[in-house]
Amino acid sequence: MDRRLFGCLVEHMGRCVYTGIFEPGHPAADADGFRTDVAELVGELGVTLVRYPGGNFVSGYDWTDGIGPRERRPRRLDLAWRSVETNQVGTDDFLAWTTRLGLEPMLAVNLGTKGVQQAAALVEYCNVPGGTQWSDLRRGNGAPDPHGVRLWCLGNEMDGPWQQGHLPADRYADLAVEAAQAMRRVDPTVELVACGSSSHQMPTFGSWEATVLEGAGDHVDYLSMHAYYEEHDGDRDSFLASGAAMDSYIDGVVATIDAVAARRRRKRRIHIAFDEWNVWYQSHFPGVENLPVDVSGPRIEDVYSTVDAVVVGDLLSTLVNHADRVKIACLAQLVNVIAPIMTEPGGAAWRQPTFHPFAEVAASARGNSLVARTAGPELATRRHGYVPAVNVAATHDPMSGEVAVFLTNRYPQEMTVDLLHSGFENWTLRSVDHLPSDDRGPRERKTAATVRLTPLARHRSRSGSTELDLPPRSWTQLRASVRTP
């Protein structure tokens, strides 16, 4: 597994940046204005990579507004989220923050309203040691060493009519090729992500991917995927099957990537960057046109329940199960905006229920993703048809001998699972913890401080197998130590 599977998105949207990761004057702010209490929670969450600065925001963003002395930076109207962008956090500030926290940055370039020249200039600013206009400007702005950013997104959701500068697939493919060629002439080592469909529900899904890959597949390393899930009209069973919907979505994109590669006789394999995913109650969102114009005003600050946390755990299992092709993933977003971490301006920072499964999987899922075969009953859902009642993902770290197994019981009743592991010698069970779901609707959210993983009450180990009684609609993590032949 690529450790970049445990990324998050930090977008200039709502309170993700301002009063989220950055709040000068806060009692916990460091010398650069970034909140150390939030940084501690980011470390606990286990984030490995952060995508920045968007999201829809990037398609109207001029990165040169966010460099140099803060008192000289302009205040701009951001059309993506109808907010006033103060530019008090920009490229150098963000990259210094990721360096302090040990996070890999993933930067997006604006191919919506700016284009190739500005994209290449940003790579020059970040990665060229010195001796050129943009690299010397970076050095003059207080960053003498190159930032060394390797991972770059070629725009964001360019298939979406809500996106500034959106294009049909063939024109986006041409633009992506031009940008890729220019950016690689500045730095041949960069890795590039082309825009896939904004969601599985887009009318151009499939044809968009095929057209972009036909035109730009020789110039990119990854194709992006985005997906958000919510409970519709009290349909709890379909919501708990979100991981199965994600599984089908990934299979479809992989099939398209490989079909185009076969037709064009490409030997190099393109992987997936699932760089936006989460539970998001989009049905509650009033629409951008109804948002007030303000500075760092709240935007989609969903408050999550343990049902949402169980679904997030299940989505993580799906990503782990596709680790052969999904190499990068980003929970969207990191702080305040549909996020695992929430803050109060001038006050506390705390964990949402969705924080816990992400932190547990990021800490435990190491080494290799195992192929987990399941046999058992299925759950009938209105939106996704029949899906496995229990979803399973497992990893094994050959260096440490640690095994982690993640199980989601989507069923509304307890489910007894017999976990067969006879291929591992000296299986020693370390812990079995679970997150039960409350059974309340999406408008009755549970406060974050009350949510914890607790030991599973009933489990029994035998030679070559472990039996577990999974509570209804729950997420469970098992840890074991093994010795392999």
Steps between C-alpha positions, in 0.01 A plus 500: 500500500606852424495705822358788297166319526446695825489853366262790561390810312571851630302745287456874535135447581304605805702451818737229382800735477397811694406415862570139399869426451592872517392753762751765610427618851357169610651383832635190322636684191867459415727782381362464146136512610419130461307329779713244686192336656375422149846383396501252790166358386626478141790291629265280701275457197794349311477719190787439257420736212307825455348624174489881462360765430187331358255383394276741310695789649806432286326576168475869590822528699810699410778347708712816469245674729611281791876558503720776639432721804154437639420869535537543123282207395169594331153413623308326223142390451500122462221405259513130579367540855390869504753603760766764547845341469754695707800302366658496845584134432664420169747262339805562720295511820320176421815315392686612812208363705507162323877480553464562873232231525681249277224497237543458126341787302284443193451828317232576242559744215233729361404377153160664524577871472882521482662226296833355394735792559395556860510125571858475376595813696366344821713189448799727439423699815476183710763267356782686321794569738571852373627714218162562332230761545258290702752298699687815600170656605440201729844542650431869554175407673690305765522146356861455385462128433263353241173365637541189287129442429464176305126448470284734289133506395427630151196705598193391695168349386536648154198300381264690734295797374537654848877515447643830375645435156357147469559330164379206295722194535693537173591862569599420858722216375681741265546752782624229739760391244625857454521556876668164560764565236576848634511390865729206422736724307539695822533186715504157330445321834147625570206258521181620332130434566246552223137582583259210485125540541376710791274212604358168389170679427637743239329448163843490332644240741695236311516691175685783680762258636545328164541826308743652752711183506500470121638851473711544812574150626861511382564809711345424840555254783161501672135557424291664772173374650257691724200365694281611789237293678200581719187342639198573280145507640580276795636222276754376755573170319605673177711749694684218678567346158693809384822298503349260247405796279856630524631153416294489180607854409869411534455181296342702221781756489768229511328319211495821296867577572607151398275490191652822366850375584437175312356679198796739484751225587628689803715297738522763775221459754301805610386492861216675684510802729167489689573851617153597626278266701287521812151498645340831404134592545479688172122505524541746791726735301308817398705558185788740441272776375326507840818539705585840653816671384729505803850424628542137609131455565373147571454272198356145518597433861319166526487355851542123482346207685643156564294373203706734282818374669408138421454596135836683496663185640335295226618741230853472636475120474404537134803722433727249675353218292591691183853589609641340186354786292394771745833645611384840628182598685387817676223530754332832426560705704738513796354765734146640551376443143336151504802412709625261770639797696294798617608826660351792684648840405715600793401179677531124497568243229336159516445170319186412308382134504646449152843579643525162670478248214735712288757520779476127572538391137783748435686364803437128439479447124863452402695281265289305252127500439378139511233353276212423736242251372157504662203265495175580677164673481430810296319821587225619263520877438283735296786695346770237452322167470637204694831558678704285743361535852856506635783686328857398585846644432830370637865601495826329595830668575773241430760711682318511834279193461192709581163421345201736503148398401215749453141374499176688435173339597251678273218279624239630750554189717803346669716296264730214604812489284752217481832655398727235346874567526664156481764636262662689787702323769504602865190718470486710817196719543597846627170687508148507357327837524179621344299813433125436537259732325226686676180452304393858470433691181743741333342805665561362849875510524702369791756729660857407425629469854276200574634276221772242558597158368436239768609136537275254318307305762495157333781343300662156520831379357557146377777335302499670161191714558343768715126530555353846557148616582467831320235739638236632259619772265847523649863534399765275661878492496702190590875504557722194519864401489606209277798311369492406135675196344 
